[in-house]
Amino acid sequence: MRLLTILLVITSLPSWGQIVNEMTPKFERLVDKSPEGEIEFKRQIEKCTELWRRPINSLTGEEKRALDDCNENFDGVENYYDILGPGCSWYCGGGIDTQTASSEHSSQGQNNYSASNAHDLSYKTSWVEGVPGYGIGEHITYHFPPENPRITKIIVVNGYVKSDKTWSENSRVKKLKLYLDDKPYAILNLRDTRNEQVFELPNPLGHEDRLDMKKLKGLPSWTLKFEIIDVYKGDKYDDTAITEIYFDGIDVH
């Protein structure tokens, strides 16, 4: 009887739950943004723009050194809060159709907290769930066209990182449950940090056979859904924020 009970439990597992892998991130760059930093960035851009306009032979030695710094750190950089720097990236060939969320916090003044903020490649904006409490069970879904290049990395910018104040006052995600086409895929264990957190996937996500583009475009679209299942509580608000979930991968070069 005991053996039969154990067998019944084992065979019933798929009907009531599914074990998924838990993933831990690698730390990447610290997102150290602030209103003061934005002001300094704009000052530097104005200074660099003036140097770029002038003939090189009219610059003093000090101005030439400043020009070298401009070329190294500011050339092609358009916005203080941009996530991707100048040059080509996976996004030269990748992208998504839309993002949708189970809820969104209502706008406040010029700030909105829509699902699209979580994939606008900016550190300044954020998706914030819009239900009472900490948003447990709320989710954001990314919709991919069939020809989308395959994904090998998921990068999460946790919390509302546009400043240290907004990050600490609002709640952050502790665990995200990731679904591939609405099927549980993994638990992403997030650290309570302003660093970008990179999750390297064991296998690329997306359609593998890419030789016939016409056939590829006729395949089904697919989705990644990220569900909040645990949080780090904010110092002031129970609203839970995610600044960005973006991707890297293959098939673009």
C-alpha positions as CSV (number, residue, x, y, z in Angstrom):
1,M,0.0,0.0,0.0
2,R,2.8,2.4,0.9
3,L,4.5,1.7,-2.5
4,L,1.3,2.3,-4.3
5,T,0.8,5.6,-2.6
6,I,4.3,6.8,-3.6
7,L,3.6,5.8,-7.2
8,L,0.3,7.6,-7.2
9,V,2.0,10.8,-5.9
10,I,4.8,10.5,-8.5
11,T,2.5,9.9,-11.5
12,S,0.2,12.8,-10.4
13,L,3.0,15.4,-10.3
14,P,2.4,16.8,-13.8
15,S,-1.3,17.3,-13.0
16,W,-0.7,19.7,-10.2
17,G,2.7,21.2,-10.6
18,Q,6.0,21.2,-12.4
19,I,9.5,21.4,-11.1
20,V,11.6,24.1,-13.0
21,N,15.2,25.0,-12.8
22,E,16.4,27.8,-10.6
23,M,18.9,30.2,-12.2
24,T,21.3,32.7,-10.6
25,P,22.7,35.7,-12.4
26,K,26.1,37.0,-13.2
27,F,26.7,40.5,-12.2
28,E,27.5,43.1,-14.9
29,R,27.9,46.9,-14.8
30,L,26.5,48.9,-11.9
31,V,23.7,51.3,-12.9
32,D,24.9,54.4,-11.1
33,K,22.5,57.0,-12.4
34,S,21.3,60.2,-10.7
35,P,19.7,63.6,-11.6
36,E,23.1,65.2,-10.8
37,G,24.8,62.8,-13.1
38,E,22.4,63.7,-15.9
39,I,23.2,67.4,-15.4
40,E,27.0,66.6,-15.6
41,F,26.5,64.5,-18.7
42,K,24.7,67.3,-20.5
43,R,27.5,69.7,-19.5
44,Q,30.1,67.3,-20.9
45,I,28.1,66.8,-24.2
46,E,28.0,70.6,-24.7
47,K,31.7,70.8,-24.1
48,C,32.4,67.9,-26.5
49,T,30.2,69.3,-29.2
50,E,32.1,72.6,-29.1
51,L,35.4,70.7,-29.4
52,W,34.1,68.6,-32.3
53,R,33.1,71.7,-34.2
54,R,36.5,73.3,-34.0
55,P,39.5,72.5,-36.4
56,I,41.9,70.2,-34.7
57,N,44.8,72.6,-35.4
58,S,43.1,75.3,-33.4
59,L,43.0,73.3,-30.2
60,T,45.5,73.7,-27.3
61,G,47.2,70.7,-25.9
62,E,44.8,70.5,-23.0
63,E,41.8,70.8,-25.4
64,K,43.2,68.0,-27.5
65,R,43.4,65.8,-24.4
66,A,39.8,66.7,-23.6
67,L,38.9,65.9,-27.2
68,D,40.4,62.4,-26.9
69,D,38.3,61.9,-23.8
70,C,35.2,63.0,-25.7
71,N,35.9,60.6,-28.6
72,E,36.4,57.7,-26.1
73,N,33.5,58.3,-23.8
74,F,30.9,60.4,-25.5
75,D,31.1,59.9,-29.3
76,G,27.8,58.4,-30.5
77,V,26.2,58.6,-27.0
78,E,22.9,60.4,-27.3
79,N,21.3,60.0,-23.9
80,Y,22.5,59.7,-20.4
81,Y,20.1,56.9,-19.6
82,D,20.7,54.8,-22.8
83,I,21.4,51.1,-22.0
84,L,23.1,50.3,-25.3
85,G,26.1,52.2,-26.3
86,P,27.2,53.2,-29.8
87,G,27.8,50.5,-32.4
88,C,25.9,47.4,-33.4
89,S,24.5,44.9,-31.0
90,W,22.1,41.9,-31.0
91,Y,19.4,44.5,-31.5
92,C,20.6,45.4,-34.9
93,G,18.8,42.2,-36.0
94,G,16.7,41.4,-33.0
95,G,13.6,42.9,-31.4
96,I,10.1,42.1,-30.2
97,D,6.6,42.9,-31.3
98,T,5.0,44.1,-28.1
99,Q,5.0,43.8,-24.4
100,T,1.9,43.4,-22.3
101,A,1.4,43.3,-18.6
102,S,-1.3,42.0,-16.2
103,S,-1.4,45.5,-14.6
104,E,0.3,48.9,-14.8
105,H,0.6,51.6,-12.2
106,S,-1.3,54.8,-13.0
107,S,0.7,57.6,-14.5
108,Q,2.0,60.4,-12.2
109,G,2.6,63.7,-13.8
110,Q,5.0,63.1,-16.8
111,N,5.9,59.7,-15.5
112,N,4.2,56.6,-16.8
113,Y,4.8,53.0,-15.8
114,S,3.6,51.0,-18.8
115,A,4.8,47.6,-19.9
116,S,6.7,49.1,-22.8
117,N,9.1,50.9,-20.3
118,A,10.6,47.5,-19.5
119,H,12.0,47.2,-23.0
120,D,12.7,50.8,-24.2
121,L,16.5,50.3,-23.5
122,S,16.5,53.2,-21.1
123,Y,17.5,53.3,-17.4
124,K,15.2,56.2,-16.8
125,T,11.8,54.5,-17.1
126,S,10.3,51.5,-15.4
127,W,7.4,49.1,-15.5
128,V,5.5,49.2,-12.2
129,E,2.7,46.7,-11.5
130,G,-0.6,48.3,-10.6
131,V,-2.4,46.2,-8.0
132,P,-2.6,46.8,-4.2
133,G,0.3,45.2,-2.3
134,Y,3.6,44.0,-3.7
135,G,2.3,42.7,-7.0
136,I,2.8,39.0,-6.3
137,G,1.4,37.1,-9.3
138,E,1.6,40.1,-11.6
139,H,3.5,39.5,-14.9
140,I,4.9,41.1,-18.0
141,T,4.9,39.2,-21.3
142,Y,7.2,39.7,-24.3
143,H,5.8,38.7,-27.7
144,F,8.3,37.6,-30.4
145,P,7.8,37.2,-34.1
146,P,8.9,33.8,-35.4
147,E,11.9,35.2,-37.3
148,N,13.3,36.9,-34.2
149,P,17.0,35.9,-33.6
150,R,17.5,33.4,-30.9
151,I,18.1,34.5,-27.3
152,T,21.0,33.2,-25.2
153,K,21.0,35.8,-22.4
154,I,18.3,37.6,-20.4
155,I,19.5,40.8,-18.7
156,V,17.3,42.2,-15.9
157,V,17.7,45.7,-14.4
158,N,15.9,45.2,-11.1
159,G,13.9,48.0,-9.4
160,Y,13.5,51.6,-10.4
161,V,17.2,52.5,-11.0
162,K,17.0,56.1,-12.4
163,S,18.3,57.3,-9.0
164,D,19.3,55.7,-5.7
165,K,16.2,57.3,-4.1
166,T,13.7,55.8,-6.5
167,W,15.5,52.4,-6.3
168,S,15.4,52.2,-2.5
169,E,11.9,53.7,-2.0
170,N,10.2,51.2,-4.4
171,S,10.0,47.5,-4.1
172,R,12.2,45.2,-6.2
173,V,11.8,41.7,-7.5
174,K,13.4,38.8,-5.6
175,K,12.1,36.0,-7.8
176,L,10.7,35.9,-11.3
177,K,9.1,32.8,-12.7
178,L,9.8,32.6,-16.4
179,Y,7.4,31.0,-18.8
180,L,8.1,30.0,-22.4
181,D,4.9,30.0,-24.4
182,D,3.0,29.9,-21.0
183,K,4.9,26.8,-19.9
184,P,7.1,27.1,-16.8
185,Y,10.7,27.4,-17.8
186,A,12.8,28.6,-14.9
187,I,12.9,30.6,-11.7
188,L,15.2,33.7,-12.0
189,N,16.7,34.5,-8.5
190,L,17.4,38.2,-8.5
191,R,19.8,39.9,-6.2
192,D,18.9,43.2,-4.4
193,T,21.3,45.3,-6.4
194,R,21.4,48.1,-9.0
195,N,23.8,46.0,-11.1
196,E,22.5,44.5,-14.3
197,Q,21.9,40.8,-13.8
198,V,22.7,38.5,-16.6
199,F,21.1,35.0,-16.9
200,E,22.8,32.7,-19.4
201,L,20.4,30.2,-20.9
202,P,21.3,26.5,-21.2
203,N,19.9,26.5,-24.8
204,P,19.0,29.3,-27.2
205,L,15.3,30.3,-27.2
206,G,13.6,30.8,-30.5
207,H,13.2,28.9,-33.8
208,E,16.3,27.0,-34.7
209,D,15.9,26.3,-38.5
210,R,16.7,29.7,-40.1
211,L,17.8,28.8,-43.6
212,D,14.4,29.4,-45.3
213,M,13.3,32.8,-44.2
214,K,9.9,32.6,-45.9
215,K,9.2,29.3,-44.0
216,L,10.5,30.8,-40.8
217,K,8.1,33.7,-40.9
218,G,5.2,31.3,-41.3
219,L,6.0,29.6,-38.0
220,P,4.2,30.5,-34.8
221,S,5.1,33.6,-32.8
222,W,6.3,32.9,-29.2
223,T,6.3,34.5,-25.8
224,L,8.3,34.9,-22.7
225,K,6.4,35.8,-19.5
226,F,8.0,37.0,-16.3
227,E,5.8,36.6,-13.2
228,I,6.6,38.2,-9.8
229,I,6.6,35.5,-7.1
230,D,8.7,37.2,-4.4
231,V,10.0,40.8,-3.7
232,Y,12.4,42.9,-1.7
233,K,10.3,45.4,0.1
234,G,10.8,49.1,-0.6
235,D,11.6,51.6,2.1
236,K,8.5,53.7,1.3
237,Y,6.3,52.0,-1.3
238,D,5.0,48.5,-1.9
239,D,4.9,49.2,-5.7
240,T,7.3,46.7,-7.4
241,A,9.3,48.0,-10.3
242,I,11.4,46.5,-13.1
243,T,13.4,49.0,-15.1
244,E,14.4,46.7,-17.9
245,I,14.4,43.1,-19.2
246,Y,16.4,42.9,-22.4
247,F,18.2,40.3,-24.3
248,D,21.4,39.2,-26.1
249,G,21.8,36.2,-28.5
250,I,22.8,34.9,-31.8
251,D,21.7,34.9,-35.5
252,V,22.3,38.6,-36.2
253,H,25.9,38.6,-37.6
